[in-house]
Amino acid sequence: MKLILKHTGFILLMTMLGVVHIFNTHSAEGKLRNIAKLKREVADSKSKYQEVKSDINYRSTESQLAKRLEKSGLKKLEKSPMVITTKQS
């Protein structure tokens, strides 16, 4: 009985260290899961960004703009515009 009472402090210390270790491991695993989730979200966002960027680049090409503007009645000029100059006195 004296032996158990003599080592009670050590047993409590080891128990507390075990609880702290379990808590730390659980916390680290939760953070790793969160990091993996955020990495997937970043990859998805990058993919969506590239998709939107390529769509905008395609729509802003001269041929695509000409097609869209023809529907509203605007046409591409066949000859270059005239420059009007005035004489200043």
N, C-alpha and C positions, 0 to 999 in steps of 0.2 A: 504494500500500500504506500509505503514511504517512497518507493521508486516512481510510482505513478504521480504522486504529488510533487516530487522533485522535478519531473520533466513536463509538468503541465504547461508551463510557460512556453517551452519549446514546441510542444504539440499545438498550442494555440497559434504560435507564430507560423508554423508550417501550414496550418489550416487557413489562416488569413492569406498567406502567400499563394496558396492553391486557389482561393477564391479570386484574388487579384489577377492571377494568371488566366483563369477561365474567363473572367470579365474582359481582360485585355484581348484575348484571342477572339472572343465573340465580337467585340467592337471592331477589330481589324478586319474580320471577315465581312462585316456589314459595310465597312468603308470600301473594301475591294469590290463588293457587288455594286455599290453605288458608282464607283469609278467606271466599271465595265458598262453600266447602263448609260452613263454620260458619254462614254466613247462611242457607243452605238448611236446615240442622238446626234453627236457631232458628225459622224460619218453620214447619217441620213440627211442632215442639214447641208453638208457639203455637196452631196449628190443632188439635192433639190436646187441648190444654188447653181451648179453647173448646168442643170437642165434648163432653168429659167434664163441663164446667161446665153446659152446657145440658141434658145428660141428667140430671144431679143435680137441677137446678132443676125439670125436668119431673116427675121421680119424687117430688119432695118437695111437689108441689102437693096440696091437700086432697083433691081428687077421686081422684088416683092413690093416695094413702095409704089412702083409704076402700076402694077396690077391692082393694088388697093385704091390708088387714086383714079384710075380709069373708071372704076365703078361710080365714083362721085362726079364724073364729068371732066376731070382735069387730065390734060394730055402733056406729054413731054414735048418741049420745043424742038422743032426741026432745025432751026438756024439759031445762031447765038444772038443774044439781045444786043440792041443798039445802045451805044454810049452817047448820051446827050451832053454836050459841053456848051458853056455860055462864056461870052467874052465879058470880062469885068473891066470897067473903065476907071 
